[in-house]
Amino acid sequence: MGWKGRDVIAIRDFSKSDLLHVLDVAKQFEQKKEQLLQGKVLASCFFEPSTRTRLSFESAMHRLGGRVIGFSEAASTSQAKGETLHDTIRVINSYADVIVIRHPQAGAAKVAADAASVPVINAGDGPNEHPTQTFIDLYTIQKLKGRIDGLNIGFIGDLKYGRTVHSLARALAHFKVRLFFISPQSLAMPEELLHELDRAQVSYAQTDNLNKIIPELDVLYATRIQKERFPTLHDYDQVQHSYCLDRSILSKAKADLKIMHPLPRVDELHPELDKYPHAAYFEQAANGIPVRQALLSLVLGAL
């Protein structure tokens, strides 16, 4: 499938060769400074709060010579007046060459893609998926470790509602990896996703004990317990302090363990880890620029 005009909605829509192609193009953008998207307009449609995703998309577009229009909260749109998402996107479609959307409802990005004739990029739809973050995560792992195949990768924290871990686990199913899911039982990976991994014959294990697993890991991907995803405050209170990673875990870890986190963090990742070479989450965030430059250039047919 060609890239020009392609939507980026779910990571399952991309083959292993697609994933690797984006990583290769992103690597080129580490040096490339060409303004490939002059005259193009990105509509940044964020119905949900965001810092890294929204600003890195906008920065990527500006660096490529394009322009950005949009909004950063639903209250400033006509949806506050009762307009449907479909109609909102149909209108915005006339104003831009590509639409980036974040929305609190699962499936909203697909609704937007169906309504638009320009490419739509999913910047996170509720607890469902966050495909561009996955491209960033894969790029970061490959850059830090020199490979993806053959690694032991752990996920810790909110694996039930964490859209970043859902998308990344699906992407890693294309590679020869071992996955370790570390969480309270109430925040375990969804059964549907585990069935997908079973069908792909991916090796994985589930546990609530990080100390047991940490010596085996090459990468540990931590996630925030997402208060906004829980049905009740009581449910959140039961698990909010389940894990707090600090320097004590490093005594049991491999010397070259890399710790990743999509950010923002709350109390699950102690700031004292920032000074250690294991910490990769700020580099991970910085990688959003070349990866999103690559995706924008590809779907707009500039490459």
FILODREN-666353 format. One record per residue (C-alpha): residue number from 1; residue in one letter; x, y, z. Coordinates in nm, 2 decimals. Example, Ala and Ser with C-alpha at 12.3 -4.5 7.8 and 13.67 -1.06 7.14 Angstrom:
<rs>
<r 1,"a",<1.23,-0.45,0.78>>
<r 2,"s",<1.37,-0.11,0.71>>
</rs>
This chain:
<rs>
<r 1,"m",<0.00,0.00,0.00>>
<r 2,"g",<0.13,0.35,-0.09>>
<r 3,"w",<0.18,0.62,0.17>>
<r 4,"k",<0.04,0.93,0.00>>
<r 5,"g",<-0.31,1.00,0.14>>
<r 6,"r",<-0.29,0.71,0.40>>
<r 7,"d",<-0.46,0.74,0.73>>
<r 8,"v",<-0.27,0.65,1.05>>
<r 9,"i",<-0.55,0.52,1.28>>
<r 10,"a",<-0.44,0.19,1.43>>
<r 11,"i",<-0.10,0.02,1.45>>
<r 12,"r",<-0.25,-0.31,1.33>>
<r 13,"d",<-0.29,-0.14,0.99>>
<r 14,"f",<0.08,-0.15,0.94>>
<r 15,"s",<0.31,-0.44,0.84>>
<r 16,"k",<0.65,-0.50,0.98>>
<r 17,"s",<0.80,-0.35,0.66>>
<r 18,"d",<0.58,-0.04,0.71>>
<r 19,"l",<0.70,0.01,1.06>>
<r 20,"l",<1.07,-0.03,0.96>>
<r 21,"h",<1.02,0.21,0.67>>
<r 22,"v",<0.90,0.49,0.90>>
<r 23,"l",<1.20,0.42,1.13>>
<r 24,"d",<1.43,0.45,0.84>>
<r 25,"v",<1.28,0.78,0.72>>
<r 26,"a",<1.28,0.92,1.07>>
<r 27,"k",<1.65,0.85,1.10>>
<r 28,"q",<1.70,1.06,0.78>>
<r 29,"f",<1.52,1.35,0.95>>
<r 30,"e",<1.78,1.35,1.23>>
<r 31,"q",<2.00,1.53,0.97>>
<r 32,"k",<1.76,1.64,0.70>>
<r 33,"k",<1.65,2.00,0.72>>
<r 34,"e",<1.46,2.03,0.39>>
<r 35,"q",<1.13,2.22,0.41>>
<r 36,"l",<0.93,1.95,0.22>>
<r 37,"l",<0.58,2.07,0.32>>
<r 38,"q",<0.58,2.43,0.22>>
<r 39,"g",<0.23,2.54,0.13>>
<r 40,"k",<0.07,2.25,0.33>>
<r 41,"v",<-0.16,2.30,0.63>>
<r 42,"l",<-0.20,2.07,0.93>>
<r 43,"a",<-0.52,2.09,1.13>>
<r 44,"s",<-0.43,2.01,1.49>>
<r 45,"c",<-0.76,1.90,1.65>>
<r 46,"f",<-0.72,1.82,2.02>>
<r 47,"f",<-1.04,1.74,2.20>>
<r 48,"e",<-0.83,1.62,2.50>>
<r 49,"p",<-0.53,1.77,2.68>>
<r 50,"s",<-0.18,1.71,2.54>>
<r 51,"t",<0.16,1.87,2.56>>
<r 52,"r",<0.42,1.64,2.39>>
<r 53,"t",<0.20,1.50,2.11>>
<r 54,"r",<0.04,1.83,2.01>>
<r 55,"l",<0.35,2.04,2.03>>
<r 56,"s",<0.57,1.79,1.86>>
<r 57,"f",<0.33,1.75,1.57>>
<r 58,"e",<0.31,2.13,1.53>>
<r 59,"s",<0.69,2.16,1.56>>
<r 60,"a",<0.74,1.89,1.31>>
<r 61,"m",<0.51,2.06,1.06>>
<r 62,"h",<0.67,2.41,1.11>>
<r 63,"r",<1.02,2.26,1.06>>
<r 64,"l",<0.91,2.11,0.73>>
<r 65,"g",<0.79,2.45,0.62>>
<r 66,"g",<0.42,2.39,0.67>>
<r 67,"r",<0.16,2.58,0.87>>
<r 68,"v",<-0.07,2.48,1.15>>
<r 69,"i",<-0.43,2.57,1.24>>
<r 70,"g",<-0.64,2.41,1.51>>
<r 71,"f",<-0.75,2.41,1.87>>
<r 72,"s",<-0.64,2.25,2.20>>
<r 73,"e",<-0.97,2.19,2.38>>
<r 74,"a",<-1.32,2.07,2.29>>
<r 75,"a",<-1.49,2.37,2.46>>
<r 76,"s",<-1.36,2.60,2.19>>
<r 77,"t",<-1.52,2.41,1.90>>
<r 78,"s",<-1.88,2.38,1.77>>
<r 79,"q",<-1.90,2.04,1.94>>
<r 80,"a",<-1.98,2.25,2.25>>
<r 81,"k",<-2.29,2.36,2.06>>
<r 82,"g",<-2.39,2.00,1.98>>
<r 83,"e",<-2.22,1.95,1.64>>
<r 84,"t",<-2.13,1.59,1.57>>
<r 85,"l",<-1.76,1.49,1.53>>
<r 86,"h",<-1.84,1.38,1.17>>
<r 87,"d",<-1.96,1.73,1.08>>
<r 88,"t",<-1.68,1.90,1.26>>
<r 89,"i",<-1.42,1.70,1.06>>
<r 90,"r",<-1.61,1.74,0.73>>
<r 91,"v",<-1.57,2.12,0.78>>
<r 92,"i",<-1.21,2.11,0.88>>
<r 93,"n",<-1.13,1.88,0.59>>
<r 94,"s",<-1.19,2.18,0.36>>
<r 95,"y",<-0.93,2.39,0.55>>
<r 96,"a",<-0.63,2.15,0.57>>
<r 97,"d",<-0.41,1.90,0.39>>
<r 98,"v",<-0.38,1.66,0.69>>
<r 99,"i",<-0.57,1.63,1.02>>
<r 100,"v",<-0.42,1.52,1.35>>
<r 101,"i",<-0.69,1.43,1.61>>
<r 102,"r",<-0.69,1.34,1.97>>
<r 103,"h",<-1.02,1.25,2.13>>
<r 104,"p",<-1.13,1.09,2.46>>
<r 105,"q",<-1.36,0.84,2.29>>
<r 106,"a",<-1.23,0.51,2.15>>
<r 107,"g",<-1.30,0.49,1.78>>
<r 108,"a",<-1.32,0.87,1.73>>
<r 109,"a",<-1.02,0.87,1.50>>
<r 110,"k",<-1.18,0.62,1.27>>
<r 111,"v",<-1.50,0.83,1.26>>
<r 112,"a",<-1.28,1.13,1.16>>
<r 113,"a",<-1.10,0.93,0.89>>
<r 114,"d",<-1.44,0.82,0.74>>
<r 115,"a",<-1.55,1.18,0.73>>
<r 116,"a",<-1.24,1.33,0.57>>
<r 117,"s",<-1.09,1.30,0.23>>
<r 118,"v",<-0.74,1.42,0.35>>
<r 119,"p",<-0.52,1.20,0.56>>
<r 120,"v",<-0.61,1.17,0.93>>
<r 121,"i",<-0.36,1.08,1.20>>
<r 122,"n",<-0.47,0.94,1.53>>
<r 123,"a",<-0.30,1.12,1.82>>
<r 124,"g",<-0.48,0.91,2.07>>
<r 125,"d",<-0.84,0.80,2.09>>
<r 126,"g",<-0.94,0.73,2.45>>
<r 127,"p",<-0.80,0.41,2.60>>
<r 128,"n",<-0.78,0.26,2.25>>
<r 129,"e",<-0.46,0.34,2.05>>
<r 130,"h",<-0.18,0.59,2.01>>
<r 131,"p",<-0.01,0.47,1.69>>
<r 132,"t",<0.23,0.77,1.64>>
<r 133,"q",<0.36,0.72,1.99>>
<r 134,"t",<0.43,0.36,1.90>>
<r 135,"f",<0.64,0.46,1.60>>
<r 136,"i",<0.83,0.69,1.84>>
<r 137,"d",<0.87,0.40,2.09>>
<r 138,"l",<1.00,0.16,1.83>>
<r 139,"y",<1.24,0.42,1.70>>
<r 140,"t",<1.37,0.49,2.05>>
<r 141,"i",<1.42,0.12,2.12>>
<r 142,"q",<1.60,0.06,1.79>>
<r 143,"k",<1.82,0.38,1.84>>
<r 144,"l",<1.91,0.29,2.20>>
<r 145,"k",<1.96,-0.08,2.17>>
<r 146,"g",<2.07,-0.11,1.80>>
<r 147,"r",<1.79,-0.36,1.73>>
<r 148,"i",<1.44,-0.47,1.83>>
<r 149,"d",<1.46,-0.84,1.77>>
<r 150,"g",<1.59,-1.05,2.05>>
<r 151,"l",<1.50,-0.81,2.33>>
<r 152,"n",<1.32,-0.87,2.66>>
<r 153,"i",<1.07,-0.58,2.71>>
<r 154,"g",<0.87,-0.52,3.02>>
<r 155,"f",<0.56,-0.30,3.05>>
<r 156,"i",<0.46,-0.18,3.40>>
<r 157,"g",<0.17,0.02,3.54>>
<r 158,"d",<-0.17,0.08,3.38>>
<r 159,"l",<-0.19,-0.19,3.11>>
<r 160,"k",<-0.57,-0.20,3.10>>
<r 161,"y",<-0.63,0.16,3.00>>
<r 162,"g",<-0.29,0.25,2.87>>
<r 163,"r",<-0.33,0.31,2.49>>
<r 164,"t",<0.05,0.35,2.44>>
<r 165,"v",<0.12,0.00,2.57>>
<r 166,"h",<-0.17,-0.15,2.37>>
<r 167,"s",<-0.03,-0.01,2.04>>
<r 168,"l",<0.33,-0.09,2.13>>
<r 169,"a",<0.25,-0.45,2.22>>
<r 170,"r",<0.07,-0.50,1.89>>
<r 171,"a",<0.37,-0.35,1.70>>
<r 172,"l",<0.62,-0.57,1.88>>
<r 173,"a",<0.42,-0.88,1.78>>
<r 174,"h",<0.60,-0.83,1.44>>
<r 175,"f",<0.94,-0.89,1.60>>
<r 176,"k",<1.12,-1.17,1.79>>
<r 177,"v",<1.08,-1.04,2.14>>
<r 178,"r",<0.98,-1.16,2.49>>
<r 179,"l",<0.72,-0.94,2.66>>
<r 180,"f",<0.66,-0.91,3.03>>
<r 181,"f",<0.34,-0.74,3.16>>
<r 182,"i",<0.38,-0.62,3.52>>
<r 183,"s",<0.06,-0.48,3.69>>
<r 184,"p",<-0.20,-0.53,3.95>>
<r 185,"q",<-0.46,-0.78,3.83>>
<r 186,"s",<-0.72,-0.51,3.80>>
<r 187,"l",<-0.49,-0.33,3.55>>
<r 188,"a",<-0.38,-0.63,3.35>>
<r 189,"m",<-0.35,-0.63,2.97>>
<r 190,"p",<-0.70,-0.67,2.81>>
<r 191,"e",<-0.78,-1.03,2.72>>
<r 192,"e",<-0.85,-0.94,2.36>>
<r 193,"l",<-0.49,-0.81,2.32>>
<r 194,"l",<-0.35,-1.12,2.48>>
<r 195,"h",<-0.54,-1.33,2.24>>
<r 196,"e",<-0.39,-1.13,1.95>>
<r 197,"l",<-0.04,-1.20,2.09>>
<r 198,"d",<-0.13,-1.57,2.12>>
<r 199,"r",<-0.23,-1.58,1.76>>
<r 200,"a",<0.10,-1.41,1.66>>
<r 201,"q",<0.28,-1.66,1.88>>
<r 202,"v",<0.45,-1.39,2.08>>
<r 203,"s",<0.62,-1.51,2.40>>
<r 204,"y",<0.49,-1.32,2.71>>
<r 205,"a",<0.44,-1.35,3.08>>
<r 206,"q",<0.22,-1.17,3.33>>
<r 207,"t",<0.31,-1.08,3.69>>
<r 208,"d",<0.27,-0.82,3.96>>
<r 209,"n",<0.62,-0.87,4.09>>
<r 210,"l",<0.88,-0.63,3.92>>
<r 211,"n",<1.17,-0.76,4.14>>
<r 212,"k",<1.13,-1.10,3.99>>
<r 213,"i",<1.14,-0.98,3.63>>
<r 214,"i",<1.38,-0.68,3.64>>
<r 215,"p",<1.71,-0.88,3.60>>
<r 216,"e",<1.58,-1.02,3.26>>
<r 217,"l",<1.48,-0.69,3.10>>
<r 218,"d",<1.66,-0.49,2.83>>
<r 219,"v",<1.38,-0.23,2.82>>
<r 220,"l",<1.13,-0.13,3.09>>
<r 221,"y",<0.83,0.07,2.97>>
<r 222,"a",<0.66,0.25,3.25>>
<r 223,"t",<0.31,0.41,3.24>>
<r 224,"r",<0.11,0.64,3.45>>
<r 225,"i",<-0.20,0.52,3.63>>
<r 226,"q",<-0.45,0.72,3.44>>
<r 227,"k",<-0.70,0.87,3.68>>
<r 228,"e",<-0.91,1.01,3.39>>
<r 229,"r",<-0.98,0.66,3.25>>
<r 230,"f",<-1.13,0.51,3.57>>
<r 231,"p",<-1.51,0.47,3.61>>
<r 232,"t",<-1.50,0.58,3.97>>
<r 233,"l",<-1.25,0.76,4.20>>
<r 234,"h",<-1.27,0.46,4.44>>
<r 235,"d",<-1.13,0.23,4.16>>
<r 236,"y",<-0.84,0.47,4.10>>
<r 237,"d",<-0.76,0.50,4.47>>
<r 238,"q",<-0.72,0.12,4.49>>
<r 239,"v",<-0.43,0.12,4.25>>
<r 240,"q",<-0.28,0.47,4.23>>
<r 241,"h",<0.04,0.39,4.42>>
<r 242,"s",<0.09,0.04,4.28>>
<r 243,"y",<0.45,0.11,4.16>>
<r 244,"c",<0.71,0.37,4.21>>
<r 245,"l",<1.03,0.32,4.02>>
<r 246,"d",<1.34,0.46,4.19>>
<r 247,"r",<1.71,0.39,4.19>>
<r 248,"s",<1.67,0.08,4.41>>
<r 249,"i",<1.56,-0.11,4.10>>
<r 250,"l",<1.89,-0.05,3.93>>
<r 251,"s",<2.08,-0.28,4.17>>
<r 252,"k",<1.89,-0.57,4.02>>
<r 253,"a",<1.88,-0.46,3.66>>
<r 254,"k",<2.12,-0.51,3.37>>
<r 255,"a",<2.38,-0.24,3.34>>
<r 256,"d",<2.24,-0.14,3.00>>
<r 257,"l",<1.87,-0.15,3.09>>
<r 258,"k",<1.68,0.14,2.94>>
<r 259,"i",<1.37,0.29,3.11>>
<r 260,"m",<1.11,0.44,2.89>>
<r 261,"h",<0.79,0.63,2.97>>
<r 262,"p",<0.55,0.81,2.73>>
<r 263,"l",<0.50,1.09,2.99>>
<r 264,"p",<0.36,1.27,3.17>>
<r 265,"r",<0.47,1.10,3.49>>
<r 266,"v",<0.32,1.14,3.83>>
<r 267,"d",<0.47,0.93,4.11>>
<r 268,"e",<0.54,0.61,3.93>>
<r 269,"l",<0.89,0.73,3.81>>
<r 270,"h",<1.11,0.90,4.07>>
<r 271,"p",<1.30,1.21,3.95>>
<r 272,"e",<1.62,1.07,4.10>>
<r 273,"l",<1.63,0.82,3.80>>
<r 274,"d",<1.67,1.11,3.56>>
<r 275,"k",<2.05,1.14,3.62>>
<r 276,"y",<2.12,0.77,3.55>>
<r 277,"p",<2.21,0.65,3.19>>
<r 278,"h",<1.92,0.41,3.22>>
<r 279,"a",<1.67,0.69,3.18>>
<r 280,"a",<1.56,0.73,2.82>>
<r 281,"y",<1.22,0.90,2.85>>
<r 282,"f",<1.33,1.26,2.77>>
<r 283,"e",<1.52,1.13,2.46>>
<r 284,"q",<1.21,0.93,2.38>>
<r 285,"a",<1.00,1.25,2.39>>
<r 286,"a",<1.26,1.43,2.17>>
<r 287,"n",<1.23,1.15,1.91>>
<r 288,"g",<0.87,1.27,1.85>>
<r 289,"i",<1.00,1.53,1.61>>
<r 290,"p",<1.18,1.32,1.35>>
<r 291,"v",<0.92,1.04,1.37>>
<r 292,"r",<0.63,1.28,1.32>>
<r 293,"q",<0.82,1.46,1.04>>
<r 294,"a",<0.86,1.13,0.87>>
<r 295,"l",<0.49,1.04,0.90>>
<r 296,"l",<0.37,1.38,0.78>>
<r 297,"s",<0.60,1.38,0.49>>
<r 298,"l",<0.49,1.03,0.39>>
<r 299,"v",<0.11,1.07,0.41>>
<r 300,"l",<0.14,1.41,0.23>>
<r 301,"g",<0.34,1.25,-0.06>>
<r 302,"a",<0.65,1.45,-0.01>>
<r 303,"l",<0.87,1.14,0.00>>
</rs>
